[in-house]
Amino acid sequence: MQSIEANGYSIYFNEDGYEIINKIIRENNYSSIFIIVDEHTNEYCLPKLLPNLAVEIPIEIIEIEAGEGIKNIATCLEIWSILSDLGADRKSAIINLGGGVITDIGGFIASTFKRGIDFINIPTTLLGMVDASIGGKNGVDLGNLKNQIGVINVPQLLLVDTSFLETLPQKEMRSGLAEMLKHGLIYDKKYWEQFLDLSTLDFNDLDVLIYRSIEIKNEIVKQDPTENGIRKALNFGHTLGHAIESHFLETTTPLLHGEAIAIGMILESYISKEKGLLTKEEYFQIKFVINSIFDEHVFTDNDIKIIQELLIHDKKNEYGKVQFALINGIGKIIINQLVENELIINSFKDYKS
């Protein structure tokens, strides 16, 4: 069995991890299990999980709607009330079965219910596997502002079962691929180079790429669990990407997280180039690879203005100043970078050209 040691928990890769889940449930003598799902994971993923839970304690299913729009305190209130009504106590545990929205909100609910109960993450999307469920960040959005309310708290374990990806739409697969590309750009140039020509990739070996992506994020998080330093590297593409995602959540054309981050990486690569951190050749390579995977998006002048206004709410900001994580050559990162508004506007102009 492949496993990766994280800060205070283990990440298990593929099916043998179900045995570990059963072992943890028995050893902790849980009184009951609550599984949080959305309508998609209830239909496609829960039928695989339930037969693998070899335990004789009550199991309750809590289904919520799919999508970023439900990742808010109102949903938490509903689930906290359901847990209370169903008799959940300090010895209950939650299993989060779903993508990044489920693991984000489920981890937050568990971390705050009765001052904290145990939880287990089983991500079912590519984005959840390589990014959202790793590192202990749990939380919800505040209106359209991403991840403004939350805690850092780790699960009992994380199980990555890539067979769940078999039913995932291609659009969702691309969304997760954005974070994998990011991991190469900020940390591992050789890993990035595996994506230069996607036609040469054998996606039967996708497990190998996913495993390395998980390793990269975990290696960074272990150095800086509370994001006071190097963990900020993971925010490359996210300063502008989150603002873009937040803005379009309020429109009739919302973007998936990975779609917004892909745009953010192009924009922030341009900024890196203009600051002398990235060569023109490296920038054009990044822009070409990302644009070969993701559709280009149209931004109006009003879109750009609103996105700039949203930047002030970015979690990395300190003392009222917007802080960027930029790439200092492919595979390296530099954090806490201030960027002028004019350069941000120019990045959008270049993106549209």
C-alpha positions in Angstrom: 0.0 0.0 0.0 1.3 3.5 -0.9 1.0 6.1 1.8 2.4 9.5 2.5 3.1 10.9 6.0 1.6 14.3 6.5 1.5 16.6 9.6 -0.5 14.5 12.1 -2.2 12.1 9.7 -1.5 9.8 6.8 -2.5 10.0 3.1 -3.4 6.5 1.7 -3.4 5.9 -2.0 -6.0 3.6 -3.5 -8.2 0.8 -2.2 -6.2 -0.7 0.7 -7.0 2.5 2.6 -10.5 1.2 3.4 -9.0 -1.3 5.8 -7.2 1.5 7.6 -10.5 3.5 7.9 -12.2 0.5 9.5 -9.3 0.1 11.9 -9.4 3.7 12.9 -13.2 3.5 13.5 -12.8 0.5 15.7 -9.7 1.8 17.6 -11.4 5.1 18.4 -14.6 3.4 19.4 -16.8 5.9 17.5 -20.5 6.0 18.6 -21.8 6.8 15.1 -20.6 7.8 11.6 -22.0 10.6 9.4 -21.1 10.6 5.7 -21.5 14.0 4.0 -22.1 13.7 0.2 -23.6 15.8 -2.6 -26.1 14.4 -5.1 -23.3 13.2 -7.4 -21.2 11.4 -4.8 -24.4 10.0 -3.3 -25.2 8.3 -6.7 -21.7 7.4 -8.0 -19.4 7.1 -5.0 -21.4 6.1 -1.9 -22.3 2.7 -3.4 -18.6 1.9 -3.4 -17.8 3.2 0.0 -20.6 1.6 2.1 -19.7 -2.0 1.3 -16.1 -1.2 2.4 -17.2 0.0 5.8 -17.1 -3.2 7.9 -18.4 -1.7 11.1 -21.4 -2.3 13.3 -22.3 1.2 14.4 -25.0 3.5 13.1 -24.2 5.2 9.8 -26.2 8.2 8.6 -26.0 9.9 5.2 -26.2 13.7 4.9 -26.7 15.0 1.3 -26.2 18.6 0.3 -26.3 20.2 -3.1 -23.3 20.2 -5.3 -21.3 23.3 -6.2 -19.4 26.2 -4.6 -22.7 28.1 -4.0 -23.6 26.0 -0.9 -20.2 26.5 0.8 -21.4 28.9 3.4 -22.4 29.3 7.0 -26.1 28.7 6.1 -25.3 25.2 5.0 -23.2 24.6 8.1 -26.2 25.6 10.3 -28.3 23.1 8.5 -25.8 20.3 9.0 -25.0 21.2 12.6 -28.8 21.0 13.3 -29.1 17.6 11.5 -26.2 16.2 13.5 -27.8 17.4 16.7 -31.2 16.0 15.7 -29.7 12.6 14.8 -27.9 12.4 18.2 -24.3 13.0 17.2 -22.0 13.3 20.1 -18.3 13.9 20.9 -17.5 10.3 19.9 -19.2 10.6 16.5 -17.1 11.0 13.3 -17.7 12.5 9.9 -16.6 11.0 6.6 -16.4 13.7 3.8 -17.0 11.9 0.5 -16.8 14.4 -2.4 -14.8 17.1 -4.1 -13.2 20.2 -2.6 -16.5 21.8 -1.5 -17.4 18.7 0.5 -14.0 18.3 2.2 -13.8 22.1 2.9 -17.2 22.4 4.5 -17.2 18.9 6.0 -13.9 19.5 7.7 -15.1 22.8 9.0 -18.3 21.4 10.3 -16.5 18.5 12.1 -13.9 20.9 13.5 -16.5 23.1 15.1 -19.3 20.8 16.1 -19.2 20.2 19.9 -15.8 22.0 19.8 -14.5 19.4 17.4 -15.1 15.8 16.4 -13.0 13.5 14.2 -13.3 13.4 10.4 -11.9 11.5 7.5 -11.5 12.8 3.9 -12.2 10.7 0.8 -11.9 13.2 -2.1 -13.6 12.0 -5.3 -12.5 14.7 -7.8 -9.1 15.3 -9.2 -9.0 18.8 -7.6 -9.9 17.3 -4.3 -7.3 14.6 -4.5 -4.3 16.8 -5.4 -5.2 20.0 -3.6 -8.4 20.7 -1.6 -8.3 17.8 0.8 -4.6 18.1 1.6 -3.1 20.3 4.3 -5.8 20.8 6.9 -7.5 23.9 5.5 -11.2 23.7 6.2 -13.7 26.5 5.7 -16.5 28.3 3.9 -17.1 31.3 1.7 -18.4 34.7 2.9 -20.8 35.7 0.2 -18.8 35.5 -2.9 -15.5 35.8 -1.1 -13.6 32.6 -1.2 -12.6 30.7 2.0 -12.9 33.7 4.4 -14.1 31.7 7.4 -12.3 28.6 8.4 -9.8 26.7 10.6 -6.6 24.6 10.0 -7.3 21.1 11.4 -6.2 17.8 10.0 -8.4 14.7 9.4 -7.7 11.3 11.0 -6.7 10.1 7.5 -7.1 10.9 3.9 -7.9 8.2 1.3 -7.2 8.9 -2.4 -9.1 6.3 -4.5 -8.5 7.2 -8.1 -11.2 4.8 -9.3 -13.7 7.6 -8.4 -12.4 9.6 -11.3 -13.9 7.2 -13.8 -17.3 9.0 -13.5 -15.9 12.5 -13.4 -16.8 14.9 -16.3 -13.8 16.1 -18.4 -14.4 19.6 -17.3 -13.9 18.6 -13.7 -10.8 16.7 -14.7 -9.3 19.8 -16.3 -10.1 21.8 -13.2 -8.0 19.5 -11.1 -5.2 19.5 -13.7 -4.7 23.2 -13.1 -3.5 22.5 -9.6 -1.2 19.8 -10.9 0.4 22.2 -13.4 0.8 24.7 -10.5 2.7 22.2 -8.4 5.2 21.7 -11.3 5.6 25.5 -11.8 6.3 26.3 -8.2 8.3 23.3 -7.1 9.4 20.7 -9.7 10.4 21.7 -13.2 10.7 18.1 -14.4 7.2 17.4 -13.2 6.0 20.5 -15.2 7.8 19.3 -18.3 5.7 16.1 -18.3 2.8 18.3 -19.3 4.5 20.1 -22.2 3.0 17.8 -24.8 -0.2 16.2 -23.5 -0.4 14.0 -26.6 2.6 12.1 -25.4 1.0 11.4 -22.0 -0.4 8.0 -21.3 -3.3 8.8 -19.0 -3.3 5.1 -17.9 -0.3 6.4 -15.8 -2.4 9.2 -14.4 -2.0 7.7 -10.9 1.7 8.4 -11.0 1.1 12.1 -11.9 -1.5 12.4 -9.1 0.8 10.7 -6.6 3.6 13.1 -7.3 1.3 16.1 -7.2 0.1 15.0 -3.7 3.8 14.6 -2.6 4.6 18.1 -3.8 1.8 19.8 -1.9 2.5 17.7 1.2 6.2 18.5 1.1 5.4 22.2 1.1 2.7 22.0 3.8 4.9 20.0 6.2 7.4 22.8 6.2 4.8 25.5 7.0 1.5 24.1 8.2 0.0 27.5 9.2 1.0 29.4 6.1 3.5 31.9 7.6 6.1 31.3 5.0 6.8 28.8 2.2 3.2 27.5 2.1 2.2 30.8 0.5 3.9 29.3 -2.6 0.8 27.3 -3.1 -1.1 30.5 -3.8 0.6 31.1 -7.1 -2.2 31.8 -9.6 -4.7 32.1 -6.7 -4.4 35.8 -5.9 -6.0 36.8 -9.2 -7.5 33.4 -9.7 -9.6 33.6 -6.5 -10.7 37.1 -7.3 -11.8 36.0 -10.8 -13.6 33.0 -9.4 -15.4 35.2 -6.8 -16.5 37.7 -9.4 -17.9 35.2 -11.8 -19.7 33.3 -9.0 -22.0 36.3 -9.0 -22.8 36.1 -12.7 -24.6 33.7 -15.0 -21.3 32.3 -16.2 -19.5 31.0 -13.1 -16.1 29.4 -13.5 -14.8 26.2 -11.9 -12.0 26.7 -9.4 -9.4 25.2 -11.8 -10.6 27.3 -14.7 -10.1 30.5 -12.7 -6.7 29.4 -11.4 -5.5 28.5 -14.9 -6.2 32.1 -15.9 -4.6 33.4 -12.7 -1.5 31.4 -13.5 -1.2 33.0 -16.9 -1.7 36.5 -15.5 0.7 36.0 -12.6 3.3 34.4 -15.0 3.1 37.6 -17.1 3.6 39.6 -13.9 6.6 37.4 -13.0 8.0 38.0 -16.5 7.6 41.8 -16.2 9.4 41.8 -12.8 12.3 40.0 -14.4 11.7 36.7 -12.6 10.7 34.7 -15.7 12.1 34.7 -19.2 9.9 35.4 -22.2 10.4 31.9 -23.4 9.3 30.5 -20.1 6.3 32.7 -20.0 5.2 31.8 -23.6 5.6 28.2 -22.7 3.4 28.5 -19.7 0.8 30.4 -21.6 0.8 28.0 -24.5 0.4 24.9 -22.3 -2.4 26.3 -20.2 -4.3 27.7 -23.2 -4.0 24.3 -24.9 -6.0 22.8 -22.0 -8.4 25.5 -21.0 -10.7 27.7 -23.0 -9.8 31.4 -23.1 -12.1 33.7 -21.2 -13.4 37.1 -22.2 -13.0 39.9 -19.7 -14.7 43.3 -20.0 -13.1 46.4 -18.6 -15.8 46.3 -15.9 -14.9 42.7 -15.0 -11.3 43.7 -14.5 -12.3 46.7 -12.3 -14.4 44.4 -10.1 -11.6 41.8 -9.9 -9.1 44.5 -8.8 -11.5 45.6 -6.1 -11.9 42.0 -4.8 -8.1 41.6 -4.4 -8.2 43.5 -1.2 -10.0 40.6 0.4 -7.3 38.1 -0.4 -6.2 36.1 2.7 -2.5 36.7 2.0 -2.8 40.5 2.4 -1.1 42.1 5.2 -1.4 45.7 6.4 -3.8 46.5 3.6 -1.3 45.4 0.8 -2.0 42.7 -1.8 0.7 40.0 -1.6 1.5 37.8 -4.6 3.4 34.5 -4.8 5.3 34.7 -8.1 7.5 32.2 -10.0 11.2 32.9 -10.0 11.9 30.6 -13.0 9.9 27.4 -13.6 10.1 25.3 -10.5 10.9 28.1 -8.1 8.8 30.6 -6.2 9.1 33.9 -4.5 6.5 35.0 -1.9 5.2 38.3 -0.5 5.5 40.3 -3.7 3.8 43.6 -4.1 2.4 44.3 -7.6 1.3 47.7 -9.0 -2.2 48.1 -10.3 -0.9 49.1 -13.7 0.9 45.8 -14.0 -2.2 43.8 -13.1 -4.2 45.7 -15.8 -1.4 45.0 -18.3 -1.5 41.3 -17.5 -5.2 41.2 -18.5 -4.4 43.1 -21.7 -1.7 40.6 -22.6 -4.1 37.7 -21.7 -6.6 39.1 -24.3 -4.0 39.6 -27.0 
